[in-house]
Amino acid sequence: MTTEANDHTGSEMGNVFFTGISTPLYSTDWTPKTTAGYAGSCIFLIFFTIIFRSLFAVKTIWENRWRDQAYNRRYIVVAHKQPISERLQADPDLKTGLLTVNGVDENIKVVTNSLQGPQPWRFSQDLPRAALYTLIVGVGYLL
């Protein structure tokens, strides 16, 4: 070999792959001393990775559910209407319409909220979302 091949212009790089089993995982207390301990550490990391990917699957499921809830959120607009109870008393044959909390209403406009732009902050959605993101980032950091 020539001297040019052995000449390094900085600090020497360590080996990326090696056969030693005494590498500490998270602290010096978790340093495998046997081959079985090393295999156990590898199995732990595999299960930890499965948990990490499962958290992303849970995130996708929750995000889809929250998007569907936002899409199905309805706003009922009734302008210049007398209460349904008074209309039913005036017209007992009134049988068609939309069933609402106030009773049956035949001339009601149901409006859905569009999903364009950011959705408003909701405690019931954004608190679990923040906890899930914190958990994902924490597990990702440990991996």
C-alpha positions as CSV (number, residue, x, y, z in Angstrom):
1,M,0.0,0.0,0.0
2,T,1.1,3.5,-0.7
3,T,1.5,6.1,2.0
4,E,-1.2,8.1,0.3
5,A,-3.8,5.5,1.2
6,N,-2.8,5.5,4.8
7,D,-2.6,9.3,5.1
8,H,-5.6,10.7,7.0
9,T,-6.2,14.4,7.1
10,G,-8.2,14.5,10.3
11,S,-9.2,12.3,13.2
12,E,-9.5,8.7,12.4
13,M,-13.0,7.3,12.0
14,G,-14.1,4.4,14.1
15,N,-15.5,1.3,12.7
16,V,-19.2,1.4,12.1
17,F,-19.7,-2.3,12.2
18,F,-17.8,-4.4,14.8
19,T,-18.2,-7.6,16.7
20,G,-17.9,-6.4,20.2
21,I,-20.8,-7.1,22.6
22,S,-19.9,-4.7,25.3
23,T,-21.5,-1.5,23.9
24,P,-23.6,0.4,26.5
25,L,-27.2,1.0,25.3
26,Y,-28.6,3.9,27.3
27,S,-26.1,4.0,30.2
28,T,-23.1,2.2,31.5
29,D,-25.5,0.2,33.7
30,W,-27.0,-1.3,30.5
31,T,-23.9,-2.8,29.1
32,P,-24.3,-6.4,27.9
33,K,-21.6,-8.7,29.3
34,T,-22.6,-11.9,27.5
35,T,-23.8,-12.8,24.1
36,A,-27.3,-13.5,25.5
37,G,-27.4,-10.0,27.1
38,Y,-26.4,-8.5,23.7
39,A,-29.1,-10.5,21.9
40,G,-31.6,-9.4,24.6
41,S,-30.6,-5.7,24.0
42,C,-31.1,-6.2,20.2
43,I,-34.5,-7.8,20.8
44,F,-35.5,-4.9,23.1
45,L,-34.5,-2.4,20.3
46,I,-36.6,-4.4,17.8
47,F,-39.7,-4.3,20.0
48,F,-39.0,-0.6,20.8
49,T,-39.0,0.1,17.0
50,I,-42.3,-1.8,16.6
51,I,-43.8,0.4,19.3
52,F,-42.4,3.5,17.5
53,R,-44.0,2.5,14.2
54,S,-47.2,1.5,15.9
55,L,-47.4,5.0,17.4
56,F,-47.4,6.4,13.8
57,A,-50.2,4.0,12.9
58,V,-52.2,5.2,15.9
59,K,-51.5,8.8,14.9
60,T,-52.9,8.1,11.4
61,I,-56.0,6.5,12.8
62,W,-56.6,9.4,15.2
63,E,-56.0,12.1,12.6
64,N,-58.5,10.4,10.2
65,R,-61.1,10.3,13.0
66,W,-60.5,13.9,13.9
67,R,-60.7,14.9,10.2
68,D,-64.0,13.0,9.8
69,Q,-65.4,14.7,13.0
70,A,-64.5,18.1,11.6
71,Y,-66.1,17.3,8.2
72,N,-69.3,16.0,9.8
73,R,-69.6,18.9,12.1
74,R,-72.9,20.6,11.1
75,Y,-74.1,24.1,11.7
76,I,-77.8,24.6,11.6
77,V,-79.1,28.0,10.5
78,V,-82.7,28.9,11.2
79,A,-83.6,32.5,10.7
80,H,-87.0,34.1,11.5
81,K,-88.7,30.9,12.5
82,Q,-91.2,30.4,15.2
83,P,-90.6,27.5,17.5
84,I,-91.5,24.1,16.1
85,S,-93.9,23.4,19.0
86,E,-96.0,26.4,17.9
87,R,-96.0,25.4,14.3
88,L,-97.0,21.8,15.2
89,Q,-99.9,23.1,17.2
90,A,-101.0,25.3,14.3
91,D,-100.7,22.5,11.7
92,P,-101.1,19.0,13.2
93,D,-100.6,17.3,9.8
94,L,-97.0,18.5,9.5
95,K,-95.0,15.3,9.2
96,T,-92.1,16.0,6.9
97,G,-88.8,17.6,7.8
98,L,-85.6,17.2,9.6
99,L,-85.5,15.9,13.1
100,T,-83.6,18.3,15.3
101,V,-83.2,18.8,19.0
102,N,-86.2,21.1,19.0
103,G,-88.3,18.7,17.0
104,V,-89.1,18.3,13.4
105,D,-88.3,21.2,11.1
106,E,-88.9,21.1,7.4
107,N,-87.3,24.4,6.4
108,I,-83.9,24.1,7.9
109,K,-80.6,24.6,6.2
110,V,-77.7,22.3,7.2
111,V,-74.3,23.6,6.5
112,T,-71.1,21.6,6.8
113,N,-67.8,23.2,7.6
114,S,-65.2,23.1,4.8
115,L,-61.9,21.4,5.6
116,Q,-59.8,24.1,3.9
117,G,-57.2,25.8,6.0
118,P,-56.3,25.0,9.6
119,Q,-59.0,23.7,11.9
120,P,-59.7,25.5,15.1
121,W,-58.0,24.5,18.3
122,R,-60.0,21.9,20.2
123,F,-59.1,20.7,23.6
124,S,-60.6,17.3,22.9
125,Q,-58.3,16.8,19.9
126,D,-55.2,18.8,20.4
127,L,-54.4,17.7,23.9
128,P,-54.2,14.0,22.9
129,R,-52.4,15.0,19.7
130,A,-49.8,16.9,21.7
131,A,-49.4,13.9,24.0
132,L,-49.0,11.5,21.1
133,Y,-46.4,13.7,19.3
134,T,-44.5,14.0,22.6
135,L,-44.5,10.2,23.0
136,I,-43.4,9.7,19.3
137,V,-40.6,12.2,19.7
138,G,-39.5,10.7,23.0
139,V,-39.4,7.1,21.6
140,G,-37.7,8.4,18.4
141,Y,-35.0,10.1,20.6
142,L,-34.4,6.9,22.5
143,L,-34.0,4.9,19.3
